[in-house]
Amino acid sequence: MKTVFRKVAGSLGVLAAALATPLAAETVAIRAGSVITDAASQPSGAATIIVSDGKIVSITPGHDPVTADREIDLSAKTVLPGLIDLHTHLTGDPGGDFWKEATEPEEWGVVVGAKNARLTALAGFTTVREAGSGRDTAFALRRGTAEGIIPGPRVVAAGPALAIIGGHGDVNGFRSEVNELLDSGFNCTGPVECAAKVRLASQNGSDVIKITATGGVLSQQGRGLEAHFTPAEMKAIADTAHSLGLKVMAHAHGARGIQQAAEAGIDSIEHGTYLDEAAARAMKASGTVLVPTLMAFQGVSEGLGKGVYTPVVEDKIRAVEPLMGSLVSRARQYGVTVAFGTDAGVFQHGRNAEELALMKKQGMTDREVLASATTVAAKVLGMENQIGRLAPGFSADIIAVEGNPLADVTVLEKVDFVMVRGRVIE
């Protein structure tokens, strides 16, 4: 019996070793009609991009013969870096039925997320920052897309958001015992406890710390949109995260909440609806970036008066909607850096690129808008040496479109080809 066991164990060991041995890397030649290597560059004309083992090996002019295992003909297309969305919720779909949180298991979020990951990639987004999810759903998607099991973008995952008790990001709208049962375990009160929750998020695998620094529009409470955490709590969160090598993204609407978050050293403000001069100056001074998520308000406004949202939520949507038409221009007036993010999940996944036109409408040039979704967004993630441009050694995150997005960024609303980490998404 022991001999049989040893033989079986030995066979399994050989099999495991075989599975662990990587297959020979496929070399792919992409024949591009024109290449935009980054938002600061002009289209190159015909070029050949060599991809191997998930990375770009070379970009050379023309279509000269090359040695490759496979060729992809994009000779009628403009090829450019994959886009980056800094604010998505892959594990959820739009709707006002908040009660589903009490009826659907967390695992269902992975199923929904797998669907949305593919839609997001096909829309041209090769990297996303997942800005708040269940305890493990976004982490499962992160691994699934990284290993190629799930077709989709690279996922930079926050996991559960840190919130005050009863605030936006906490459970609201149910009986007290149901609220308690659904508690994520990431609420905190006071600097010490908030620092501990940052460490807990880091321990559990968060790539970035998400906090809800102010009230929110879609939560089931009507207490306004101003600061939730105290300045001391926010500073404890920022300092602890930075000590662990993590950045912090803060959902924030009210001006004083935005200002306090910036002064505490928070890295990015998500939404920023009521941004005023004092808040913008604080952001500029601290280098805090604005992720405006204009599509979030476009999406929720489409559901007004249709019974999608509860009355308390409808009132908040109507209050903030007029402010979104000037948010980007207000931020730029004071020199605040604007980076691309949509809040997809509040609206239908796959519509992410519609944010580009909304940013342009508020005074950004086509080139600036493209940069916000590539080089600027990559820098926000601390990944500017890996993604956001096409260059040897960078990840093979590549998309192709008809036309020139530097002349008309809206051509990115229809993407014809997507490659993520060297894998073609279909």
C-alpha positions as CSV (number, residue, x, y, z in Angstrom):
1,M,0.0,0.0,0.0
2,K,2.8,2.4,0.9
3,T,4.5,1.6,-2.4
4,V,1.4,2.4,-4.4
5,F,1.0,5.6,-2.5
6,R,4.6,6.6,-3.2
7,K,4.1,5.8,-6.9
8,V,0.9,7.9,-7.1
9,A,2.6,10.7,-5.1
10,G,5.5,10.6,-7.5
11,S,3.3,10.8,-10.5
12,L,1.4,13.7,-9.1
13,G,4.7,15.4,-8.4
14,V,5.8,15.0,-12.0
15,L,2.4,16.3,-13.2
16,A,2.6,19.3,-10.9
17,A,6.1,20.1,-12.1
18,A,4.9,19.8,-15.7
19,L,2.0,22.2,-15.1
20,A,4.3,24.6,-13.3
21,T,6.6,24.8,-16.3
22,P,5.6,27.7,-18.5
23,L,4.8,27.1,-22.2
24,A,7.2,28.6,-24.7
25,A,6.2,32.3,-25.1
26,E,4.3,33.1,-28.3
27,T,5.8,35.9,-30.4
28,V,3.1,38.1,-32.0
29,A,3.6,40.7,-34.7
30,I,1.0,43.4,-34.9
31,R,0.9,45.2,-38.2
32,A,-0.5,48.7,-37.4
33,G,-1.7,51.3,-39.8
34,S,-0.5,53.9,-37.4
35,V,0.7,53.9,-33.8
36,I,0.2,56.5,-31.0
37,T,2.8,55.4,-28.4
38,D,1.5,57.9,-25.8
39,A,-0.8,60.9,-25.6
40,A,2.1,63.3,-26.0
41,S,3.2,61.8,-29.4
42,Q,1.9,62.1,-32.9
43,P,0.6,59.1,-34.9
44,S,3.6,57.3,-36.4
45,G,2.3,55.9,-39.7
46,A,2.7,52.2,-40.5
47,A,4.6,50.3,-37.8
48,T,5.1,46.8,-36.5
49,I,4.8,45.9,-32.8
50,I,6.4,42.7,-31.5
51,V,4.8,41.2,-28.4
52,S,6.2,38.3,-26.5
53,D,5.4,36.8,-23.0
54,G,2.9,39.6,-22.4
55,K,5.2,42.5,-23.0
56,I,6.1,44.7,-25.9
57,V,9.5,43.8,-27.3
58,S,9.8,46.4,-30.1
59,I,8.0,49.0,-32.2
60,T,9.6,49.5,-35.6
61,P,8.5,51.6,-38.6
62,G,6.9,49.9,-41.6
63,H,5.8,46.3,-42.2
64,D,9.1,44.6,-43.0
65,P,9.2,40.8,-42.7
66,V,9.7,39.6,-39.1
67,T,10.0,36.2,-37.4
68,A,6.8,35.7,-35.4
69,D,4.5,32.8,-34.4
70,R,1.5,34.8,-35.4
71,E,0.6,38.1,-37.1
72,I,-2.3,40.4,-36.4
73,D,-3.4,42.7,-39.3
74,L,-4.4,46.1,-38.0
75,S,-3.0,47.9,-41.0
76,A,-6.2,49.9,-41.4
77,K,-6.3,50.9,-37.7
78,T,-4.8,53.3,-35.3
79,V,-3.1,51.4,-32.5
80,L,-2.6,53.0,-29.1
81,P,-2.2,52.1,-25.4
82,G,-5.1,50.5,-23.6
83,L,-7.3,52.9,-21.5
84,I,-7.3,53.0,-17.7
85,D,-10.5,53.6,-15.7
86,L,-9.6,54.6,-12.1
87,H,-13.1,54.1,-10.7
88,T,-15.2,51.0,-11.5
89,H,-17.4,48.5,-9.6
90,L,-17.2,45.4,-11.7
91,T,-19.0,43.3,-9.2
92,G,-22.2,45.3,-9.5
93,D,-24.8,46.4,-12.0
94,P,-26.8,49.6,-12.0
95,G,-30.2,49.8,-10.2
96,G,-31.9,51.1,-7.1
97,D,-32.7,47.7,-5.6
98,F,-30.3,48.1,-2.6
99,W,-32.3,45.3,-0.8
100,K,-30.5,42.7,-3.0
101,E,-27.6,43.0,-0.7
102,A,-29.6,41.1,1.8
103,T,-30.7,38.4,-0.6
104,E,-27.7,37.6,-2.9
105,P,-24.6,35.9,-1.7
106,E,-21.3,37.7,-2.1
107,E,-20.1,35.0,-4.5
108,W,-22.7,36.2,-7.0
109,G,-20.5,39.4,-7.3
110,V,-17.8,37.3,-8.9
111,V,-20.3,36.0,-11.5
112,V,-21.5,39.5,-12.3
113,G,-17.9,40.7,-12.3
114,A,-16.7,38.1,-14.8
115,K,-19.4,39.4,-17.2
116,N,-18.5,43.0,-16.6
117,A,-14.8,42.4,-16.8
118,R,-15.1,41.2,-20.4
119,L,-17.5,44.1,-21.4
120,T,-15.0,46.6,-19.9
121,A,-12.0,45.2,-21.8
122,L,-13.9,45.1,-25.0
123,A,-14.7,48.8,-24.5
124,G,-10.9,49.4,-24.6
125,F,-10.1,49.5,-20.9
126,T,-7.2,47.3,-20.2
127,T,-6.7,48.3,-16.5
128,V,-9.3,49.3,-14.0
129,R,-9.2,50.3,-10.3
130,E,-12.0,48.4,-8.5
131,A,-13.3,51.1,-6.1
132,G,-15.1,49.1,-3.5
133,S,-16.6,45.6,-3.5
134,G,-17.3,42.6,-1.2
135,R,-14.6,41.2,1.0
136,D,-13.1,38.9,-1.7
137,T,-15.0,39.4,-5.0
138,A,-12.7,41.9,-6.5
139,F,-9.6,40.0,-5.4
140,A,-11.0,36.9,-7.1
141,L,-11.5,38.9,-10.3
142,R,-8.0,40.3,-10.0
143,R,-6.6,36.8,-9.9
144,G,-8.9,35.5,-12.6
145,T,-8.0,38.1,-15.2
146,A,-4.3,38.0,-14.2
147,E,-4.2,34.2,-14.9
148,G,-6.2,34.5,-18.1
149,I,-9.1,32.4,-16.7
150,I,-11.5,35.4,-17.0
151,P,-11.2,37.6,-20.1
152,G,-10.9,41.2,-18.8
153,P,-8.7,44.1,-17.7
154,R,-5.9,44.2,-15.2
155,V,-7.7,44.8,-11.8
156,V,-6.3,47.0,-9.1
157,A,-8.6,46.2,-6.2
158,A,-9.6,48.1,-3.1
159,G,-11.9,45.5,-1.6
160,P,-14.4,46.8,1.0
161,A,-14.3,50.6,1.6
162,L,-13.6,52.1,5.0
163,A,-16.6,54.0,6.3
164,I,-18.0,55.6,9.5
165,I,-20.7,53.6,11.3
166,G,-24.0,54.2,9.4
167,G,-22.3,56.4,6.8
168,H,-22.0,56.0,3.0
169,G,-20.2,52.7,2.5
170,D,-21.7,51.1,5.5
171,V,-25.0,49.1,5.4
172,N,-28.1,51.3,5.5
173,G,-31.8,50.9,4.9
174,F,-32.5,47.6,6.7
175,R,-33.7,46.7,10.2
176,S,-30.9,47.1,12.8
177,E,-30.2,43.4,13.1
178,V,-29.9,43.1,9.3
179,N,-27.6,46.1,9.1
180,E,-25.4,44.4,11.8
181,L,-25.5,41.0,10.0
182,L,-24.3,42.6,6.7
183,D,-21.6,44.7,8.3
184,S,-18.4,44.4,6.2
185,G,-16.1,44.8,9.2
186,F,-14.4,47.8,7.9
187,N,-16.2,50.6,9.7
188,C,-14.1,52.6,12.2
189,T,-14.2,55.3,14.8
190,G,-11.2,57.2,15.9
191,P,-7.6,57.4,14.5
192,V,-6.4,54.2,16.2
193,E,-9.2,52.0,15.0
194,C,-9.1,53.6,11.5
195,A,-5.4,52.8,11.3
196,A,-6.1,49.3,12.3
197,K,-8.7,48.9,9.5
198,V,-6.1,50.1,7.0
199,R,-3.8,47.4,8.2
200,L,-6.6,44.8,8.0
201,A,-7.3,45.8,4.4
202,S,-3.6,45.5,3.6
203,Q,-3.5,42.1,5.2
204,N,-6.5,40.9,3.2
205,G,-5.0,41.9,-0.1
206,S,-6.1,45.5,-0.9
207,D,-4.0,47.2,-3.6
208,V,-5.4,50.6,-2.6
209,I,-7.4,51.9,0.3
210,K,-10.9,53.2,-0.5
211,I,-12.6,55.4,2.1
212,T,-16.0,57.2,2.0
213,A,-14.9,60.6,3.2
214,T,-18.3,62.2,2.9
215,G,-21.9,61.2,2.5
216,G,-23.0,59.7,-0.8
217,V,-25.7,60.1,-3.3
218,L,-26.9,56.5,-3.7
219,S,-26.9,55.5,0.0
220,Q,-30.2,55.2,1.8
221,Q,-29.8,58.3,4.0
222,G,-30.6,62.0,3.6
223,R,-28.1,63.5,6.0
224,G,-26.2,65.5,3.4
225,L,-22.9,65.0,1.6
226,E,-20.4,66.6,3.9
227,A,-17.4,65.2,5.8
228,H,-17.9,61.9,7.6
229,F,-14.4,61.1,9.0
230,T,-12.7,63.6,11.2
231,P,-9.5,65.2,10.0
232,A,-7.5,63.1,12.6
233,E,-9.2,59.9,11.3
234,M,-8.4,60.8,7.7
235,K,-4.8,61.6,8.5
236,A,-4.4,58.3,10.4
237,I,-5.8,56.4,7.3
238,A,-3.5,58.3,4.9
239,D,-0.3,58.0,7.0
240,T,-0.9,54.3,7.8
241,A,-1.6,53.4,4.1
242,H,1.5,55.3,2.9
243,S,3.6,53.6,5.5
244,L,2.5,50.3,3.9
245,G,3.2,51.5,0.4
246,L,-0.5,51.9,-0.4
247,K,-2.4,54.9,-1.8
248,V,-5.8,56.1,-0.6
249,M,-8.8,57.0,-2.8
250,A,-11.6,59.0,-1.1
251,H,-15.2,59.1,-2.2
252,A,-16.0,62.8,-1.5
253,H,-18.7,65.2,-2.5
254,G,-18.9,68.1,0.0
255,A,-16.3,70.8,-0.3
256,R,-15.1,70.7,3.3
257,G,-14.8,66.9,3.2
258,I,-12.7,67.2,0.0
259,Q,-10.5,69.9,1.7
260,Q,-10.0,67.8,4.8
261,A,-9.1,64.7,2.8
262,A,-6.6,66.6,0.7
263,E,-5.0,68.2,3.8
264,A,-4.8,64.8,5.4
265,G,-2.7,63.5,2.4
266,I,-5.4,61.5,0.6
267,D,-4.1,60.7,-2.9
268,S,-7.3,61.0,-5.0
269,I,-10.7,62.5,-4.6
270,E,-13.5,60.5,-6.3
271,H,-16.5,62.6,-7.6
272,G,-15.6,65.9,-6.0
273,T,-19.0,67.4,-6.7
274,Y,-19.1,70.5,-4.5
275,L,-15.4,71.4,-5.2
276,D,-14.8,75.1,-4.3
277,E,-11.7,77.3,-4.3
278,A,-10.5,76.4,-0.8
279,A,-10.9,72.6,-1.5
280,A,-9.2,72.9,-4.9
281,R,-6.3,74.9,-3.5
282,A,-5.8,72.2,-0.8
283,M,-5.8,69.5,-3.5
284,K,-3.3,71.4,-5.6
285,A,-1.0,72.0,-2.6
286,S,-1.0,68.3,-1.6
287,G,-0.9,66.9,-5.1
288,T,-4.3,65.2,-4.7
289,V,-5.8,64.2,-8.0
290,L,-9.5,64.5,-9.0
291,V,-11.3,61.6,-10.6
292,P,-14.5,63.3,-11.6
293,T,-16.7,60.3,-12.6
294,L,-19.0,62.4,-14.8
295,M,-20.6,59.3,-16.3
296,A,-21.9,58.3,-12.8
297,F,-24.2,61.3,-12.8
298,Q,-25.0,60.9,-16.5
299,G,-26.1,57.3,-15.7
300,V,-28.1,58.0,-12.5
301,S,-29.9,61.0,-14.1
302,E,-31.2,58.7,-16.8
303,G,-33.1,56.8,-14.1
304,L,-34.8,59.8,-12.5
305,G,-38.6,59.6,-12.4
306,K,-38.7,56.0,-13.4
307,G,-39.0,54.3,-10.0
308,V,-35.4,53.1,-10.1
309,Y,-34.3,55.0,-6.9
310,T,-35.9,55.6,-3.6
311,P,-37.3,59.2,-2.9
312,V,-34.3,60.1,-0.7
313,V,-31.8,59.1,-3.4
314,E,-33.8,60.9,-6.1
315,D,-33.6,64.1,-4.1
316,K,-29.8,63.8,-3.8
317,I,-29.4,63.1,-7.5
318,R,-31.4,66.2,-8.4
319,A,-29.4,68.3,-6.0
320,V,-25.9,67.3,-7.4
321,E,-26.8,67.0,-11.1
322,P,-26.4,70.7,-12.1
323,L,-22.9,70.9,-10.5
324,M,-21.4,68.2,-12.7
325,G,-21.4,70.3,-15.8
326,S,-18.6,72.5,-14.5
327,L,-16.6,70.2,-12.2
328,V,-13.6,69.6,-14.5
329,S,-13.3,73.2,-15.4
330,R,-13.5,74.3,-11.8
331,A,-10.7,71.9,-10.9
332,R,-8.5,72.9,-13.8
333,Q,-9.0,76.6,-12.9
334,Y,-6.9,76.0,-9.8
335,G,-4.4,73.6,-11.3
336,V,-5.8,70.4,-10.0
337,T,-4.7,67.3,-12.0
338,V,-7.7,65.5,-13.5
339,A,-7.5,61.7,-14.1
340,F,-10.0,59.4,-15.8
341,G,-12.6,57.4,-13.9
342,T,-16.2,56.7,-14.5
343,D,-17.9,54.8,-11.6
344,A,-19.0,52.1,-14.0
345,G,-21.5,49.9,-12.2
346,V,-23.6,53.0,-11.3
347,F,-24.3,53.0,-15.1
348,Q,-24.0,50.1,-17.5
349,H,-20.5,48.6,-17.9
350,G,-19.1,49.0,-21.4
351,R,-20.1,52.7,-21.7
352,N,-16.9,53.8,-19.9
353,A,-15.5,55.7,-22.9
354,E,-18.5,58.1,-23.0
355,E,-16.7,59.9,-20.1
356,L,-14.1,61.1,-22.6
357,A,-16.6,63.4,-24.4
358,L,-18.0,64.7,-21.2
359,M,-14.4,65.7,-20.1
360,K,-13.8,67.4,-23.5
361,K,-17.1,69.3,-23.2
362,Q,-15.7,70.9,-20.0
363,G,-12.6,72.4,-21.8
364,M,-10.1,69.6,-22.0
365,T,-8.4,69.0,-25.4
366,D,-8.5,65.6,-27.1
367,R,-4.9,65.1,-26.2
368,E,-5.5,66.0,-22.5
369,V,-8.4,63.7,-22.3
370,L,-6.5,60.8,-23.8
371,A,-3.6,61.5,-21.4
372,S,-6.0,61.4,-18.4
373,A,-7.0,57.9,-19.3
374,T,-3.5,56.6,-20.1
375,T,-0.3,58.3,-18.8
376,V,-2.0,60.4,-16.0
377,A,-4.0,57.4,-14.8
378,A,-1.0,55.1,-14.9
379,K,0.9,57.6,-12.6
380,V,-2.0,57.7,-10.2
381,L,-1.7,54.0,-9.9
382,G,2.1,54.2,-9.5
383,M,2.4,52.0,-12.6
384,E,3.7,54.6,-15.1
385,N,6.7,52.3,-15.9
386,Q,4.4,49.4,-16.9
387,I,1.2,50.8,-18.5
388,G,-0.3,53.9,-20.1
389,R,2.1,54.0,-23.1
390,L,3.4,51.7,-25.8
391,A,7.2,51.0,-25.3
392,P,9.6,48.1,-25.1
393,G,9.3,46.4,-21.7
394,F,5.8,47.7,-21.1
395,S,2.8,45.5,-20.7
396,A,1.2,44.6,-24.0
397,D,-2.0,46.4,-23.3
398,I,-3.0,47.5,-26.7
399,I,-6.2,48.7,-28.5
400,A,-7.0,49.7,-32.0
401,V,-9.6,52.1,-33.5
402,E,-10.5,53.8,-36.7
403,G,-9.5,57.4,-36.9
404,N,-7.2,59.6,-34.8
405,P,-8.2,60.0,-31.1
406,L,-5.9,63.0,-30.8
407,A,-8.1,64.8,-33.3
408,D,-11.4,63.3,-32.0
409,V,-11.3,61.4,-28.8
410,T,-14.8,60.1,-29.2
411,V,-13.5,57.5,-31.8
412,L,-12.5,55.6,-28.7
413,E,-16.2,54.9,-28.0
414,K,-15.9,52.1,-30.6
415,V,-12.8,49.9,-30.1
416,D,-12.1,47.3,-32.8
417,F,-9.2,45.3,-31.1
418,V,-8.1,44.8,-27.5
419,M,-5.1,43.0,-26.1
420,V,-4.5,42.8,-22.3
421,R,-1.1,41.5,-21.1
422,G,-0.5,40.0,-24.5
423,R,-3.8,38.2,-24.6
424,V,-6.4,39.1,-27.3
425,I,-9.8,39.7,-25.7
426,E,-12.8,38.5,-27.9
